[in-house]
Amino acid sequence: MKQTLQLKLSQHLTLTPQLQQSIRLLQLSTMELNQELEKFLAENPLLEREDTEAPNSAAPSHLNGESATTPQPSAEQSESENPPQTDSHSAELDWVGDGGSSGGGARDDSDEGSDYSQVAAESPNLREHLHRQLTLTKLEPRDRNLVGFLIEALDEDGYLTQPLEELVQILPEELQMEPEELQIALKHLQNLDPTGVGARNCAECLELQLHAMPESTPGRGAALMLVRSHLELLAARDFAKLKKALQCGDEELRQVQKLIQSLNPRPGSEFAALETRYVVPDVVVKKVKGVWVASLNQDALPKLRINRMYADILQSNRGQSGGQLSHQLQEARWLIKNVQQRFETILRVSQAIVDRQRHFFEHGEVGMRPLVLREIANTLGLHESTVSRVTTQKFMFTPRGIFELKYFFGSHVATETGGACSATAIRALIKQLVAAEDTKRPLSDSKISEILGQQGIVVARRTIAKYRESLQIPSVSMRKSL
């Protein structure tokens, strides 16, 4: 084999660390960005938040080559971040006790910095709520333990999904448990609050709640008969068979239906733990002199700068070796620049969206026009992937609510005039048509398609059904009423 040397010229793209960081920061949400910045602040001593010290300690501009902070908030915003003490604040201090004034402090050191107004009371879950009631009953210890055993077998909605026979087999054999004893314990459980807990199916749950009502409640007897034997007819909205089975007229059936609809088929849901998702809008949209304008949310802007002390050390020791600090200084500069570039890109994309969707801000969802990522990318000279990263998990605060930037993009449907109508606008029209329909004769998907066709919007019946289901609107048979 003969060895040779060859010279080959080729082009390839290399992502520098700065570019990789810029791409990573661009796709983060505001909350994720703040978590990422906290990690950088903990690792890099040359990086700090601007609000940690007085403004006169900013780093010299010649070390950065450009401003070391992100755009400054206005004076009004600064006042909103640091509001002056008001009379209500002084009134809160009066609760401290004698000597607890704004100028001094009789408060204990351990309470310093505590904000009790922000401490929310932890609400009990369903099992804790039932166990607390159980401790107040006068049951025998054996019966109380059996009721407690059944409480632990409930699901999150308060239903007992396992048959009693299976539960008996779970218990130790030395207890010599009979199914009848567990049935009695179930009756004790079903007498606890919330009413309907311990039911084995939806019909029993509704029946327990109806039994708890006074006998003089209008429609109670017919409602009990309905939930025991004819609940599937009510679910199917077969009112003709229901009137025949209950031997009642329209008015009485309407009263029974209203009574059943007032019941709670999921009695344990009010104790379910709900996960709260907080959203920080990146952009605020307002109408200024008749024009819709997007601006950055100053509360979401991280204010970063170079630490002056370390910057002065590097400045005074230029000739000496300071490799680690110099490297960290360069990283801090990159981070500040990338954060600035991230928000500038978000603002450019947001303003381009606002310019194209101004009819939405004026008229609502019906004014939404078709929009794709490519259109924004070509307008701003960006790549589609960049626009996709910008519009993911970035939110816009508008007079009509808070929306993710991706909300303003969508497919389109052709019109008779050769134009296009966005899918969002069609969903809004479907919602309006269903809201205004006669509930005795609701609109079918074919009828909605025909009505939209009369307005020049050609939509197939299958597409109407798909959009209706995405809006969680029931079918025509489920929307029918007496």
Secondary structure, DSSP 8 states (H G I E B T S, - for coil): ----------------HHHHHHHHHHTS-HHHHHHHHHHHHHH-TTEEEGGGS-GGG---HHHHSS-SS-----HHHHHHHS----HHHHHHHGGG-TT--SSS--S-GGGTT--GGG-------HHHHHHHHHHTS---HHHHHHHHHHHHT--TTS---S-HHHHHHHS-GGG---HHHHHHHHHHHHTSSSTTTT-SSHHHHHHHHHHTS-TTSTTHHHHHHHHHH-HHHHHTT-HHHHHHHHT--HHHHHHHHHHHHTS-S-TTGGGS---------SEEEEEETTEEEEEE-GGG---EEE-HHHHHHHHHTSSS--HHHHHHHHHHHHHHHHHHHHHHHHHHHHHHHHHH-HHHHHH-GGG---B-HHHHHHHHT--HHHHHHHHSS-EEEETTEEEEGGGG-B-EEEBTTS-EEEHHHHHHHHHHHHHTS-TTS---HHHHHHHHHHTTB---HHHHHHHHHHTT---HHHH---
